[in-house]
Amino acid sequence: MTAEEGVQLSQQNAKDFFRVLNLNKKCDTSKHKVLVVSVCPQSLPYFAAKFNLSVTDASRRLCGFLKSLGVHYVFDTTIAADFSILE
């Protein structure tokens, strides 16, 4: 891991996530920080089982919930996981 990757990783935590969400709610939209969430393939079956939903419904609801908080983009990392297996 490079020093830059270490800095980026250290900036990805719940405290900073909620801080940016709150700042985005208070400031002009031209100054908003873009919030992106990636969802790993293992988390969706967990949510589906916990809430008695299909994986597709769990994915839709999780995405909707995150967007309702103020997240701009939600990405499923299944394709990235598939690529890493191929390597």
HTML snippet that shows the backbone in 3Dmol.js (N, CA, C, O; Angstrom):
<script src="https://3Dmol.org/build/3Dmol-min.js"></script>
<div id="view" style="width:600px;height:400px;position:relative"></div>
<script>
const pdb = `
ATOM      1  N   MET A   1       0.848  -1.166   0.000  1.00  0.00           N
ATOM      2  CA  MET A   1       0.000   0.000   0.000  1.00  0.00           C
ATOM      3  C   MET A   1       0.897   1.234   0.000  1.00  0.00           C
ATOM      4  O   MET A   1       1.852   1.338   0.770  1.00  0.00           O
ATOM      5  N   THR A   2       0.559   2.160  -0.887  1.00  0.00           N
ATOM      6  CA  THR A   2       1.322   3.407  -0.935  1.00  0.00           C
ATOM      7  C   THR A   2       0.840   4.350   0.161  1.00  0.00           C
ATOM      8  O   THR A   2      -0.209   4.134   0.769  1.00  0.00           O
ATOM      9  N   ALA A   3       1.612   5.382   0.400  1.00  0.00           N
ATOM     10  CA  ALA A   3       1.227   6.373   1.410  1.00  0.00           C
ATOM     11  C   ALA A   3      -0.089   7.047   1.027  1.00  0.00           C
ATOM     12  O   ALA A   3      -0.936   7.302   1.883  1.00  0.00           O
ATOM     13  N   GLU A   4      -0.251   7.332  -0.263  1.00  0.00           N
ATOM     14  CA  GLU A   4      -1.493   7.964  -0.738  1.00  0.00           C
ATOM     15  C   GLU A   4      -2.692   7.046  -0.506  1.00  0.00           C
ATOM     16  O   GLU A   4      -3.751   7.508  -0.083  1.00  0.00           O
ATOM     17  N   GLU A   5      -2.534   5.759  -0.778  1.00  0.00           N
ATOM     18  CA  GLU A   5      -3.622   4.805  -0.531  1.00  0.00           C
ATOM     19  C   GLU A   5      -3.947   4.732   0.957  1.00  0.00           C
ATOM     20  O   GLU A   5      -5.112   4.612   1.336  1.00  0.00           O
ATOM     21  N   GLY A   6      -2.927   4.803   1.793  1.00  0.00           N
ATOM     22  CA  GLY A   6      -3.144   4.795   3.234  1.00  0.00           C
ATOM     23  C   GLY A   6      -3.940   6.000   3.697  1.00  0.00           C
ATOM     24  O   GLY A   6      -4.813   5.882   4.557  1.00  0.00           O
ATOM     25  N   VAL A   7      -3.640   7.166   3.126  1.00  0.00           N
ATOM     26  CA  VAL A   7      -4.378   8.384   3.468  1.00  0.00           C
ATOM     27  C   VAL A   7      -5.830   8.259   3.021  1.00  0.00           C
ATOM     28  O   VAL A   7      -6.745   8.598   3.771  1.00  0.00           O
ATOM     29  N   GLN A   8      -6.041   7.774   1.804  1.00  0.00           N
ATOM     30  CA  GLN A   8      -7.409   7.622   1.302  1.00  0.00           C
ATOM     31  C   GLN A   8      -8.202   6.638   2.152  1.00  0.00           C
ATOM     32  O   GLN A   8      -9.369   6.883   2.458  1.00  0.00           O
ATOM     33  N   LEU A   9      -7.587   5.541   2.532  1.00  0.00           N
ATOM     34  CA  LEU A   9      -8.271   4.545   3.351  1.00  0.00           C
ATOM     35  C   LEU A   9      -8.618   5.104   4.722  1.00  0.00           C
ATOM     36  O   LEU A   9      -9.692   4.825   5.253  1.00  0.00           O
ATOM     37  N   SER A  10      -7.718   5.888   5.296  1.00  0.00           N
ATOM     38  CA  SER A  10      -7.978   6.451   6.625  1.00  0.00           C
ATOM     39  C   SER A  10      -9.117   7.467   6.602  1.00  0.00           C
ATOM     40  O   SER A  10      -9.703   7.765   7.643  1.00  0.00           O
ATOM     41  N   GLN A  11      -9.434   8.002   5.419  1.00  0.00           N
ATOM     42  CA  GLN A  11     -10.513   8.981   5.304  1.00  0.00           C
ATOM     43  C   GLN A  11     -11.879   8.319   5.117  1.00  0.00           C
ATOM     44  O   GLN A  11     -12.895   9.010   5.036  1.00  0.00           O
ATOM     45  N   GLN A  12     -11.911   7.003   5.048  1.00  0.00           N
ATOM     46  CA  GLN A  12     -13.160   6.288   4.821  1.00  0.00           C
ATOM     47  C   GLN A  12     -13.647   5.685   6.128  1.00  0.00           C
ATOM     48  O   GLN A  12     -13.385   4.518   6.419  1.00  0.00           O
ATOM     49  N   ASN A  13     -14.346   6.472   6.903  1.00  0.00           N
ATOM     50  CA  ASN A  13     -14.906   5.957   8.146  1.00  0.00           C
ATOM     51  C   ASN A  13     -16.272   6.586   8.376  1.00  0.00           C
ATOM     52  O   ASN A  13     -16.611   7.599   7.763  1.00  0.00           O
ATOM     53  N   ALA A  14     -17.043   5.986   9.254  1.00  0.00           N
ATOM     54  CA  ALA A  14     -18.420   6.427   9.486  1.00  0.00           C
ATOM     55  C   ALA A  14     -18.483   7.864   9.995  1.00  0.00           C
ATOM     56  O   ALA A  14     -19.370   8.623   9.606  1.00  0.00           O
ATOM     57  N   LYS A  15     -17.550   8.236  10.857  1.00  0.00           N
ATOM     58  CA  LYS A  15     -17.565   9.592  11.427  1.00  0.00           C
ATOM     59  C   LYS A  15     -17.445  10.640  10.323  1.00  0.00           C
ATOM     60  O   LYS A  15     -18.216  11.599  10.293  1.00  0.00           O
ATOM     61  N   ASP A  16     -16.487  10.464   9.420  1.00  0.00           N
ATOM     62  CA  ASP A  16     -16.306  11.420   8.328  1.00  0.00           C
ATOM     63  C   ASP A  16     -17.473  11.369   7.343  1.00  0.00           C
ATOM     64  O   ASP A  16     -17.878  12.397   6.800  1.00  0.00           O
ATOM     65  N   PHE A  17     -18.006  10.183   7.117  1.00  0.00           N
ATOM     66  CA  PHE A  17     -19.154  10.022   6.225  1.00  0.00           C
ATOM     67  C   PHE A  17     -20.331  10.866   6.721  1.00  0.00           C
ATOM     68  O   PHE A  17     -20.919  11.627   5.953  1.00  0.00           O
ATOM     69  N   PHE A  18     -20.672  10.730   8.002  1.00  0.00           N
ATOM     70  CA  PHE A  18     -21.796  11.483   8.551  1.00  0.00           C
ATOM     71  C   PHE A  18     -21.483  12.976   8.665  1.00  0.00           C
ATOM     72  O   PHE A  18     -22.386  13.806   8.567  1.00  0.00           O
ATOM     73  N   ARG A  19     -20.227  13.318   8.870  1.00  0.00           N
ATOM     74  CA  ARG A  19     -19.830  14.728   8.902  1.00  0.00           C
ATOM     75  C   ARG A  19     -20.084  15.371   7.538  1.00  0.00           C
ATOM     76  O   ARG A  19     -20.633  16.470   7.456  1.00  0.00           O
ATOM     77  N   VAL A  20     -19.684  14.682   6.474  1.00  0.00           N
ATOM     78  CA  VAL A  20     -19.890  15.217   5.126  1.00  0.00           C
ATOM     79  C   VAL A  20     -21.382  15.257   4.786  1.00  0.00           C
ATOM     80  O   VAL A  20     -21.846  16.212   4.163  1.00  0.00           O
ATOM     81  N   LEU A  21     -22.134  14.237   5.186  1.00  0.00           N
ATOM     82  CA  LEU A  21     -23.587  14.267   4.967  1.00  0.00           C
ATOM     83  C   LEU A  21     -24.196  15.513   5.599  1.00  0.00           C
ATOM     84  O   LEU A  21     -24.998  16.204   4.971  1.00  0.00           O
ATOM     85  N   ASN A  22     -23.817  15.795   6.835  1.00  0.00           N
ATOM     86  CA  ASN A  22     -24.352  16.968   7.538  1.00  0.00           C
ATOM     87  C   ASN A  22     -23.908  18.274   6.893  1.00  0.00           C
ATOM     88  O   ASN A  22     -24.697  19.212   6.782  1.00  0.00           O
ATOM     89  N   LEU A  23     -22.647  18.342   6.464  1.00  0.00           N
ATOM     90  CA  LEU A  23     -22.167  19.551   5.783  1.00  0.00           C
ATOM     91  C   LEU A  23     -22.929  19.779   4.484  1.00  0.00           C
ATOM     92  O   LEU A  23     -23.298  20.909   4.166  1.00  0.00           O
ATOM     93  N   ASN A  24     -23.166  18.702   3.733  1.00  0.00           N
ATOM     94  CA  ASN A  24     -23.896  18.823   2.472  1.00  0.00           C
ATOM     95  C   ASN A  24     -25.311  19.357   2.694  1.00  0.00           C
ATOM     96  O   ASN A  24     -25.835  20.091   1.856  1.00  0.00           O
ATOM     97  N   LYS A  25     -25.926  18.995   3.811  1.00  0.00           N
ATOM     98  CA  LYS A  25     -27.288  19.463   4.097  1.00  0.00           C
ATOM     99  C   LYS A  25     -27.308  20.952   4.424  1.00  0.00           C
ATOM    100  O   LYS A  25     -28.323  21.619   4.220  1.00  0.00           O
ATOM    101  N   LYS A  26     -26.192  21.475   4.931  1.00  0.00           N
ATOM    102  CA  LYS A  26     -26.145  22.861   5.399  1.00  0.00           C
ATOM    103  C   LYS A  26     -25.632  23.850   4.358  1.00  0.00           C
ATOM    104  O   LYS A  26     -25.900  25.046   4.471  1.00  0.00           O
ATOM    105  N   CYS A  27     -24.910  23.388   3.361  1.00  0.00           N
ATOM    106  CA  CYS A  27     -24.271  24.323   2.435  1.00  0.00           C
ATOM    107  C   CYS A  27     -24.971  24.344   1.076  1.00  0.00           C
ATOM    108  O   CYS A  27     -25.823  23.508   0.777  1.00  0.00           O
ATOM    109  N   ASP A  28     -24.586  25.316   0.276  1.00  0.00           N
ATOM    110  CA  ASP A  28     -25.095  25.469  -1.081  1.00  0.00           C
ATOM    111  C   ASP A  28     -24.751  24.232  -1.909  1.00  0.00           C
ATOM    112  O   ASP A  28     -23.676  23.656  -1.742  1.00  0.00           O
ATOM    113  N   THR A  29     -25.651  23.822  -2.796  1.00  0.00           N
ATOM    114  CA  THR A  29     -25.427  22.593  -3.571  1.00  0.00           C
ATOM    115  C   THR A  29     -24.175  22.666  -4.440  1.00  0.00           C
ATOM    116  O   THR A  29     -23.595  21.629  -4.761  1.00  0.00           O
ATOM    117  N   SER A  30     -23.751  23.854  -4.824  1.00  0.00           N
ATOM    118  CA  SER A  30     -22.539  23.972  -5.634  1.00  0.00           C
ATOM    119  C   SER A  30     -21.284  23.607  -4.842  1.00  0.00           C
ATOM    120  O   SER A  30     -20.228  23.363  -5.425  1.00  0.00           O
ATOM    121  N   LYS A  31     -21.402  23.569  -3.508  1.00  0.00           N
ATOM    122  CA  LYS A  31     -20.258  23.245  -2.659  1.00  0.00           C
ATOM    123  C   LYS A  31     -20.333  21.834  -2.076  1.00  0.00           C
ATOM    124  O   LYS A  31     -19.487  21.449  -1.269  1.00  0.00           O
ATOM    125  N   HIS A  32     -21.340  21.066  -2.480  1.00  0.00           N
ATOM    126  CA  HIS A  32     -21.482  19.707  -1.957  1.00  0.00           C
ATOM    127  C   HIS A  32     -20.305  18.827  -2.351  1.00  0.00           C
ATOM    128  O   HIS A  32     -19.767  18.939  -3.452  1.00  0.00           O
ATOM    129  N   LYS A  33     -19.919  17.960  -1.440  1.00  0.00           N
ATOM    130  CA  LYS A  33     -18.965  16.910  -1.764  1.00  0.00           C
ATOM    131  C   LYS A  33     -19.772  15.730  -2.291  1.00  0.00           C
ATOM    132  O   LYS A  33     -20.844  15.421  -1.771  1.00  0.00           O
ATOM    133  N   VAL A  34     -19.258  15.082  -3.313  1.00  0.00           N
ATOM    134  CA  VAL A  34     -19.943  13.926  -3.884  1.00  0.00           C
ATOM    135  C   VAL A  34     -19.662  12.720  -2.999  1.00  0.00           C
ATOM    136  O   VAL A  34     -18.509  12.395  -2.716  1.00  0.00           O
ATOM    137  N   LEU A  35     -20.732  12.065  -2.569  1.00  0.00           N
ATOM    138  CA  LEU A  35     -20.599  10.888  -1.711  1.00  0.00           C
ATOM    139  C   LEU A  35     -20.871   9.634  -2.526  1.00  0.00           C
ATOM    140  O   LEU A  35     -21.898   9.518  -3.195  1.00  0.00           O
ATOM    141  N   VAL A  36     -19.930   8.699  -2.456  1.00  0.00           N
ATOM    142  CA  VAL A  36     -20.026   7.441  -3.186  1.00  0.00           C
ATOM    143  C   VAL A  36     -19.895   6.301  -2.189  1.00  0.00           C
ATOM    144  O   VAL A  36     -19.002   6.306  -1.340  1.00  0.00           O
ATOM    145  N   VAL A  37     -20.792   5.321  -2.295  1.00  0.00           N
ATOM    146  CA  VAL A  37     -20.744   4.138  -1.436  1.00  0.00           C
ATOM    147  C   VAL A  37     -20.588   2.922  -2.329  1.00  0.00           C
ATOM    148  O   VAL A  37     -21.288   2.793  -3.334  1.00  0.00           O
ATOM    149  N   SER A  38     -19.682   2.036  -1.973  1.00  0.00           N
ATOM    150  CA  SER A  38     -19.559   0.758  -2.678  1.00  0.00           C
ATOM    151  C   SER A  38     -20.079  -0.342  -1.763  1.00  0.00           C
ATOM    152  O   SER A  38     -19.789  -0.373  -0.567  1.00  0.00           O
ATOM    153  N   VAL A  39     -20.855  -1.242  -2.355  1.00  0.00           N
ATOM    154  CA  VAL A  39     -21.467  -2.337  -1.607  1.00  0.00           C
ATOM    155  C   VAL A  39     -20.814  -3.636  -2.059  1.00  0.00           C
ATOM    156  O   VAL A  39     -20.838  -3.974  -3.243  1.00  0.00           O
ATOM    157  N   CYS A  40     -20.233  -4.358  -1.114  1.00  0.00           N
ATOM    158  CA  CYS A  40     -19.565  -5.614  -1.457  1.00  0.00           C
ATOM    159  C   CYS A  40     -20.609  -6.716  -1.656  1.00  0.00           C
ATOM    160  O   CYS A  40     -21.689  -6.654  -1.068  1.00  0.00           O
ATOM    161  N   PRO A  41     -20.299  -7.721  -2.474  1.00  0.00           N
ATOM    162  CA  PRO A  41     -21.268  -8.770  -2.783  1.00  0.00           C
ATOM    163  C   PRO A  41     -21.740  -9.561  -1.561  1.00  0.00           C
ATOM    164  O   PRO A  41     -22.862 -10.067  -1.557  1.00  0.00           O
ATOM    165  N   GLN A  42     -20.920  -9.675  -0.545  1.00  0.00           N
ATOM    166  CA  GLN A  42     -21.286 -10.459   0.635  1.00  0.00           C
ATOM    167  C   GLN A  42     -22.340  -9.769   1.494  1.00  0.00           C
ATOM    168  O   GLN A  42     -23.065 -10.441   2.229  1.00  0.00           O
ATOM    169  N   SER A  43     -22.441  -8.450   1.419  1.00  0.00           N
ATOM    170  CA  SER A  43     -23.358  -7.737   2.309  1.00  0.00           C
ATOM    171  C   SER A  43     -24.820  -7.869   1.888  1.00  0.00           C
ATOM    172  O   SER A  43     -25.702  -7.872   2.747  1.00  0.00           O
ATOM    173  N   LEU A  44     -25.093  -7.977   0.610  1.00  0.00           N
ATOM    174  CA  LEU A  44     -26.485  -8.027   0.160  1.00  0.00           C
ATOM    175  C   LEU A  44     -27.223  -9.285   0.617  1.00  0.00           C
ATOM    176  O   LEU A  44     -28.353  -9.170   1.092  1.00  0.00           O
ATOM    177  N   PRO A  45     -26.638 -10.482   0.498  1.00  0.00           N
ATOM    178  CA  PRO A  45     -27.339 -11.662   1.029  1.00  0.00           C
ATOM    179  C   PRO A  45     -27.569 -11.574   2.541  1.00  0.00           C
ATOM    180  O   PRO A  45     -28.576 -12.074   3.043  1.00  0.00           O
ATOM    181  N   TYR A  46     -26.653 -10.949   3.259  1.00  0.00           N
ATOM    182  CA  TYR A  46     -26.827 -10.769   4.702  1.00  0.00           C
ATOM    183  C   TYR A  46     -28.068  -9.920   4.976  1.00  0.00           C
ATOM    184  O   TYR A  46     -28.928 -10.309   5.766  1.00  0.00           O
ATOM    185  N   PHE A  47     -28.160  -8.752   4.319  1.00  0.00           N
ATOM    186  CA  PHE A  47     -29.325  -7.884   4.509  1.00  0.00           C
ATOM    187  C   PHE A  47     -30.609  -8.576   4.061  1.00  0.00           C
ATOM    188  O   PHE A  47     -31.650  -8.447   4.705  1.00  0.00           O
ATOM    189  N   ALA A  48     -30.529  -9.309   2.957  1.00  0.00           N
ATOM    190  CA  ALA A  48     -31.714 -10.012   2.455  1.00  0.00           C
ATOM    191  C   ALA A  48     -32.224 -11.014   3.487  1.00  0.00           C
ATOM    192  O   ALA A  48     -33.423 -11.068   3.763  1.00  0.00           O
ATOM    193  N   ALA A  49     -31.326 -11.800   4.052  1.00  0.00           N
ATOM    194  CA  ALA A  49     -31.727 -12.795   5.054  1.00  0.00           C
ATOM    195  C   ALA A  49     -32.234 -12.117   6.325  1.00  0.00           C
ATOM    196  O   ALA A  49     -33.232 -12.545   6.905  1.00  0.00           O
ATOM    197  N   LYS A  50     -31.555 -11.074   6.751  1.00  0.00           N
ATOM    198  CA  LYS A  50     -31.941 -10.384   7.990  1.00  0.00           C
ATOM    199  C   LYS A  50     -33.341  -9.788   7.904  1.00  0.00           C
ATOM    200  O   LYS A  50     -34.085  -9.803   8.884  1.00  0.00           O
ATOM    201  N   PHE A  51     -33.702  -9.265   6.739  1.00  0.00           N
ATOM    202  CA  PHE A  51     -34.995  -8.596   6.585  1.00  0.00           C
ATOM    203  C   PHE A  51     -35.995  -9.410   5.756  1.00  0.00           C
ATOM    204  O   PHE A  51     -37.034  -8.895   5.343  1.00  0.00           O
ATOM    205  N   ASN A  52     -35.669 -10.687   5.518  1.00  0.00           N
ATOM    206  CA  ASN A  52     -36.564 -11.604   4.806  1.00  0.00           C
ATOM    207  C   ASN A  52     -36.963 -11.043   3.433  1.00  0.00           C
ATOM    208  O   ASN A  52     -38.144 -10.975   3.094  1.00  0.00           O
ATOM    209  N   LEU A  53     -35.956 -10.646   2.658  1.00  0.00           N
ATOM    210  CA  LEU A  53     -36.153 -10.086   1.324  1.00  0.00           C
ATOM    211  C   LEU A  53     -35.367 -10.897   0.312  1.00  0.00           C
ATOM    212  O   LEU A  53     -34.487 -11.674   0.681  1.00  0.00           O
ATOM    213  N   SER A  54     -35.679 -10.722  -0.956  1.00  0.00           N
ATOM    214  CA  SER A  54     -34.810 -11.272  -1.991  1.00  0.00           C
ATOM    215  C   SER A  54     -33.556 -10.398  -2.045  1.00  0.00           C
ATOM    216  O   SER A  54     -33.557  -9.270  -1.552  1.00  0.00           O
ATOM    217  N   VAL A  55     -32.504 -10.918  -2.636  1.00  0.00           N
ATOM    218  CA  VAL A  55     -31.267 -10.136  -2.751  1.00  0.00           C
ATOM    219  C   VAL A  55     -31.519  -8.884  -3.600  1.00  0.00           C
ATOM    220  O   VAL A  55     -30.981  -7.815  -3.309  1.00  0.00           O
ATOM    221  N   THR A  56     -32.329  -9.019  -4.635  1.00  0.00           N
ATOM    222  CA  THR A  56     -32.651  -7.868  -5.484  1.00  0.00           C
ATOM    223  C   THR A  56     -33.386  -6.790  -4.694  1.00  0.00           C
ATOM    224  O   THR A  56     -33.057  -5.608  -4.796  1.00  0.00           O
ATOM    225  N   ASP A  57     -34.383  -7.198  -3.904  1.00  0.00           N
ATOM    226  CA  ASP A  57     -35.111  -6.222  -3.088  1.00  0.00           C
ATOM    227  C   ASP A  57     -34.208  -5.590  -2.033  1.00  0.00           C
ATOM    228  O   ASP A  57     -34.297  -4.390  -1.772  1.00  0.00           O
ATOM    229  N   ALA A  58     -33.348  -6.391  -1.434  1.00  0.00           N
ATOM    230  CA  ALA A  58     -32.418  -5.855  -0.436  1.00  0.00           C
ATOM    231  C   ALA A  58     -31.501  -4.818  -1.077  1.00  0.00           C
ATOM    232  O   ALA A  58     -31.219  -3.777  -0.484  1.00  0.00           O
ATOM    233  N   SER A  59     -31.044  -5.107  -2.280  1.00  0.00           N
ATOM    234  CA  SER A  59     -30.181  -4.174  -3.000  1.00  0.00           C
ATOM    235  C   SER A  59     -30.912  -2.864  -3.280  1.00  0.00           C
ATOM    236  O   SER A  59     -30.365  -1.784  -3.059  1.00  0.00           O
ATOM    237  N   ARG A  60     -32.138  -2.961  -3.762  1.00  0.00           N
ATOM    238  CA  ARG A  60     -32.930  -1.755  -4.057  1.00  0.00           C
ATOM    239  C   ARG A  60     -33.182  -0.933  -2.796  1.00  0.00           C
ATOM    240  O   ARG A  60     -33.047   0.290  -2.806  1.00  0.00           O
ATOM    241  N   ARG A  61     -33.546  -1.608  -1.723  1.00  0.00           N
ATOM    242  CA  ARG A  61     -33.861  -0.882  -0.488  1.00  0.00           C
ATOM    243  C   ARG A  61     -32.621  -0.244   0.131  1.00  0.00           C
ATOM    244  O   ARG A  61     -32.677   0.885   0.619  1.00  0.00           O
ATOM    245  N   LEU A  62     -31.498  -0.971   0.109  1.00  0.00           N
ATOM    246  CA  LEU A  62     -30.260  -0.405   0.645  1.00  0.00           C
ATOM    247  C   LEU A  62     -29.843   0.816  -0.170  1.00  0.00           C
ATOM    248  O   LEU A  62     -29.453   1.842   0.387  1.00  0.00           O
ATOM    249  N   CYS A  63     -29.928   0.696  -1.477  1.00  0.00           N
ATOM    250  CA  CYS A  63     -29.587   1.820  -2.355  1.00  0.00           C
ATOM    251  C   CYS A  63     -30.516   3.002  -2.085  1.00  0.00           C
ATOM    252  O   CYS A  63     -30.056   4.139  -1.976  1.00  0.00           O
ATOM    253  N   GLY A  64     -31.803   2.744  -1.977  1.00  0.00           N
ATOM    254  CA  GLY A  64     -32.764   3.807  -1.689  1.00  0.00           C
ATOM    255  C   GLY A  64     -32.500   4.475  -0.351  1.00  0.00           C
ATOM    256  O   GLY A  64     -32.583   5.697  -0.229  1.00  0.00           O
ATOM    257  N   PHE A  65     -32.180   3.660   0.656  1.00  0.00           N
ATOM    258  CA  PHE A  65     -31.875   4.200   1.979  1.00  0.00           C
ATOM    259  C   PHE A  65     -30.651   5.108   1.929  1.00  0.00           C
ATOM    260  O   PHE A  65     -30.672   6.219   2.460  1.00  0.00           O
ATOM    261  N   LEU A  66     -29.587   4.631   1.291  1.00  0.00           N
ATOM    262  CA  LEU A  66     -28.362   5.429   1.209  1.00  0.00           C
ATOM    263  C   LEU A  66     -28.608   6.732   0.452  1.00  0.00           C
ATOM    264  O   LEU A  66     -28.115   7.786   0.853  1.00  0.00           O
ATOM    265  N   LYS A  67     -29.367   6.663  -0.635  1.00  0.00           N
ATOM    266  CA  LYS A  67     -29.669   7.882  -1.394  1.00  0.00           C
ATOM    267  C   LYS A  67     -30.545   8.827  -0.582  1.00  0.00           C
ATOM    268  O   LYS A  67     -30.422  10.045  -0.709  1.00  0.00           O
ATOM    269  N   SER A  68     -31.434   8.277   0.257  1.00  0.00           N
ATOM    270  CA  SER A  68     -32.271   9.145   1.097  1.00  0.00           C
ATOM    271  C   SER A  68     -31.434   9.889   2.137  1.00  0.00           C
ATOM    272  O   SER A  68     -31.822  10.960   2.604  1.00  0.00           O
ATOM    273  N   LEU A  69     -30.284   9.316   2.494  1.00  0.00           N
ATOM    274  CA  LEU A  69     -29.375   9.994   3.419  1.00  0.00           C
ATOM    275  C   LEU A  69     -28.624  11.139   2.746  1.00  0.00           C
ATOM    276  O   LEU A  69     -28.182  12.078   3.408  1.00  0.00           O
ATOM    277  N   GLY A  70     -28.483  11.050   1.412  1.00  0.00           N
ATOM    278  CA  GLY A  70     -27.748  12.078   0.686  1.00  0.00           C
ATOM    279  C   GLY A  70     -26.591  11.545  -0.132  1.00  0.00           C
ATOM    280  O   GLY A  70     -25.803  12.323  -0.670  1.00  0.00           O
ATOM    281  N   VAL A  71     -26.476  10.228  -0.234  1.00  0.00           N
ATOM    282  CA  VAL A  71     -25.418   9.623  -1.050  1.00  0.00           C
ATOM    283  C   VAL A  71     -25.756   9.852  -2.523  1.00  0.00           C
ATOM    284  O   VAL A  71     -26.905   9.685  -2.932  1.00  0.00           O
ATOM    285  N   HIS A  72     -24.766  10.229  -3.310  1.00  0.00           N
ATOM    286  CA  HIS A  72     -24.986  10.512  -4.722  1.00  0.00           C
ATOM    287  C   HIS A  72     -24.944   9.252  -5.582  1.00  0.00           C
ATOM    288  O   HIS A  72     -25.765   9.088  -6.485  1.00  0.00           O
ATOM    289  N   TYR A  73     -24.000   8.373  -5.308  1.00  0.00           N
ATOM    290  CA  TYR A  73     -23.827   7.167  -6.122  1.00  0.00           C
ATOM    291  C   TYR A  73     -23.628   5.955  -5.222  1.00  0.00           C
ATOM    292  O   TYR A  73     -22.935   6.021  -4.207  1.00  0.00           O
ATOM    293  N   VAL A  74     -24.254   4.839  -5.616  1.00  0.00           N
ATOM    294  CA  VAL A  74     -24.069   3.568  -4.916  1.00  0.00           C
ATOM    295  C   VAL A  74     -23.646   2.551  -5.968  1.00  0.00           C
ATOM    296  O   VAL A  74     -24.342   2.351  -6.964  1.00  0.00           O
ATOM    297  N   PHE A  75     -22.499   1.908  -5.742  1.00  0.00           N
ATOM    298  CA  PHE A  75     -21.975   0.927  -6.686  1.00  0.00           C
ATOM    299  C   PHE A  75     -21.900  -0.449  -6.053  1.00  0.00           C
ATOM    300  O   PHE A  75     -21.505  -0.603  -4.897  1.00  0.00           O
ATOM    301  N   ASP A  76     -22.286  -1.441  -6.833  1.00  0.00           N
ATOM    302  CA  ASP A  76     -22.151  -2.840  -6.441  1.00  0.00           C
ATOM    303  C   ASP A  76     -20.778  -3.300  -6.939  1.00  0.00           C
ATOM    304  O   ASP A  76     -20.470  -3.160  -8.123  1.00  0.00           O
ATOM    305  N   THR A  77     -19.972  -3.835  -6.062  1.00  0.00           N
ATOM    306  CA  THR A  77     -18.606  -4.221  -6.441  1.00  0.00           C
ATOM    307  C   THR A  77     -18.496  -5.670  -6.899  1.00  0.00           C
ATOM    308  O   THR A  77     -17.396  -6.221  -6.938  1.00  0.00           O
ATOM    309  N   THR A  78     -19.622  -6.299  -7.249  1.00  0.00           N
ATOM    310  CA  THR A  78     -19.598  -7.692  -7.699  1.00  0.00           C
ATOM    311  C   THR A  78     -18.696  -7.868  -8.914  1.00  0.00           C
ATOM    312  O   THR A  78     -17.922  -8.824  -8.980  1.00  0.00           O
ATOM    313  N   ILE A  79     -18.789  -6.959  -9.870  1.00  0.00           N
ATOM    314  CA  ILE A  79     -17.964  -7.076 -11.078  1.00  0.00           C
ATOM    315  C   ILE A  79     -16.487  -6.982 -10.720  1.00  0.00           C
ATOM    316  O   ILE A  79     -15.671  -7.735 -11.253  1.00  0.00           O
ATOM    317  N   ALA A  80     -16.140  -6.075  -9.831  1.00  0.00           N
ATOM    318  CA  ALA A  80     -14.741  -5.955  -9.404  1.00  0.00           C
ATOM    319  C   ALA A  80     -14.280  -7.236  -8.723  1.00  0.00           C
ATOM    320  O   ALA A  80     -13.148  -7.674  -8.928  1.00  0.00           O
ATOM    321  N   ALA A  81     -15.150  -7.840  -7.914  1.00  0.00           N
ATOM    322  CA  ALA A  81     -14.793  -9.099  -7.249  1.00  0.00           C
ATOM    323  C   ALA A  81     -14.583 -10.200  -8.280  1.00  0.00           C
ATOM    324  O   ALA A  81     -13.667 -11.011  -8.150  1.00  0.00           O
ATOM    325  N   ASP A  82     -15.431 -10.229  -9.305  1.00  0.00           N
ATOM    326  CA  ASP A  82     -15.275 -11.233 -10.367  1.00  0.00           C
ATOM    327  C   ASP A  82     -13.951 -11.055 -11.101  1.00  0.00           C
ATOM    328  O   ASP A  82     -13.278 -12.035 -11.419  1.00  0.00           O
ATOM    329  N   PHE A  83     -13.577  -9.806 -11.370  1.00  0.00           N
ATOM    330  CA  PHE A  83     -12.299  -9.554 -12.036  1.00  0.00           C
ATOM    331  C   PHE A  83     -11.125 -10.010 -11.174  1.00  0.00           C
ATOM    332  O   PHE A  83     -10.154 -10.561 -11.693  1.00  0.00           O
ATOM    333  N   SER A  84     -11.203  -9.788  -9.879  1.00  0.00           N
ATOM    334  CA  SER A  84     -10.096 -10.189  -9.007  1.00  0.00           C
ATOM    335  C   SER A  84      -9.955 -11.708  -8.970  1.00  0.00           C
ATOM    336  O   SER A  84      -8.847 -12.224  -8.822  1.00  0.00           O
ATOM    337  N   ILE A  85     -11.058 -12.420  -9.103  1.00  0.00           N
ATOM    338  CA  ILE A  85     -10.992 -13.887  -9.149  1.00  0.00           C
ATOM    339  C   ILE A  85     -10.318 -14.344 -10.435  1.00  0.00           C
ATOM    340  O   ILE A  85      -9.561 -15.314 -10.432  1.00  0.00           O
ATOM    341  N   LEU A  86     -10.593 -13.644 -11.541  1.00  0.00           N
ATOM    342  CA  LEU A  86      -9.994 -14.000 -12.825  1.00  0.00           C
ATOM    343  C   LEU A  86      -8.489 -13.779 -12.843  1.00  0.00           C
ATOM    344  O   LEU A  86      -7.763 -14.478 -13.551  1.00  0.00           O
ATOM    345  N   GLU A  87      -8.021 -12.813 -12.069  1.00  0.00           N
ATOM    346  CA  GLU A  87      -6.586 -12.540 -12.037  1.00  0.00           C
ATOM    347  C   GLU A  87      -5.904 -13.668 -11.341  1.00  0.00           C
ATOM    348  O   GLU A  87      -4.681 -13.654 -11.195  1.00  0.00           O
TER     349      GLU A  87
END
`;
const viewer = $3Dmol.createViewer("view");
viewer.addModel(pdb, "pdb");
viewer.setStyle({}, {cartoon: {color: "spectrum"}});
viewer.zoomTo();
viewer.render();
</script>
